[in-house]
Amino acid sequence: MKNSKKALINLYNKGLIYQGNRIINWCPHCLTALSDAEIEYEEVKIENFKDYNYSFKLSNIKDISRVPGFGDGSFYIQDPAASLAAYLLEPKEDDFIIDLCAAPGGKSLFLADLINNKGKIVSCDIFEHKLKLISENAKKCKASSVEP
């Protein structure tokens, strides 16, 4: 939740979230406004997931890569059970945590968020190519406390 809130505030402060009274269709690649006829509408629905204040349920998504914040690692998609396991651990800053069978890294990334990247999380997997995936996701999400 901390990263999601930070991402939205960051997008707002950068002026990437429209702050006026009209809806403007903007192409980030062309850096121009678009007409309604040029737009493929995709209404993304965001709601709290059950009673968990750290997970959100996204629905009506056709292409997650088009959702602002996903490409730059501001948020990460994972099964709620994985985030629940990390949350129930109740990690604290400066903890040393070992995440076994960690690929693709969702639990480790959430643990890093919970400890504010102040500690060490060793993410393990028996497959070398999965360790690379953990490393890529940690870099994308700026989770410096995660070490595959």
C-alpha positions, -999 to 999 in steps of 0.1 A, spaced: 0 0 0 29 24 8 43 20 -27 9 23 -44 1 55 -25 36 69 -32 32 60 -69 -2 79 -72 12 109 -53 43 109 -75 22 107 -107 -1 136 -94 29 157 -84 45 152 -119 13 164 -134 6 130 -150 -28 127 -133 -51 153 -149 -62 178 -123 -88 198 -142 -125 195 -149 -124 177 -182 -112 144 -193 -82 146 -217 -70 117 -237 -32 119 -238 -7 97 -257 25 94 -237 44 82 -268 33 110 -292 30 136 -264 -2 149 -279 -39 149 -270 -61 123 -288 -97 124 -299 -123 101 -284 -124 82 -317 -87 73 -313 -90 58 -278 -95 22 -267 -112 27 -234 -102 4 -206 -118 13 -173 -97 -2 -145 -115 -9 -113 -94 -7 -81 -108 -18 -47 -94 -30 -14 -90 -67 -14 -113 -80 14 -101 -67 47 -64 -65 38 -53 -29 39 -21 -37 19 -36 -54 -12 -59 -41 -39 -80 -60 -64 -77 -47 -99 -103 -57 -124 -113 -49 -160 -77 -50 -171 -69 -61 -206 -32 -51 -207 -15 -46 -173 15 -29 -191 -8 0 -199 -17 7 -163 4 37 -151 29 27 -125 33 -10 -135 62 -5 -160 83 15 -136 78 -9 -107 55 13 -86 34 -18 -79 36 -55 -84 9 -81 -92 7 -112 -70 -17 -136 -55 -32 -123 -22 -20 -155 -4 16 -146 -11 12 -111 2 -6 -124 32 23 -148 41 47 -119 40 23 -97 61 18 -123 87 56 -126 92 54 -91 107 89 -81 95 107 -51 111 133 -28 98 168 -43 99 155 -79 99 174 -106 81 148 -127 61 153 -157 39 126 -163 13 127 -199 0 112 -207 -34 110 -170 -39 106 -167 -77 94 -145 -93 100 -124 -61 66 -111 -51 68 -120 -14 104 -107 -13 93 -74 -29 64 -70 -4 87 -78 25 111 -51 13 82 -26 12 72 -37 47 107 -31 61 111 1 41 141 -15 23 160 -14 57 172 -49 62 183 -79 41 161 -103 22 178 -133 7 156 -147 -21 163 -183 -30 153 -206 -58 168 -238 -72 166 -226 -108 192 -201 -120 168 -185 -145 144 -178 -117 170 -160 -97 176 -137 -127 138 -130 -127 139 -121 -90 169 -98 -96 151 -81 -125 119 -76 -105 139 -63 -75 157 -38 -97 125 -27 -114 107 -22 -81 138 -5 -64 139 -32 -37 175 -28 -28 172 -50 3 164 -80 -19 193 -102 -29 188 -133 -50 
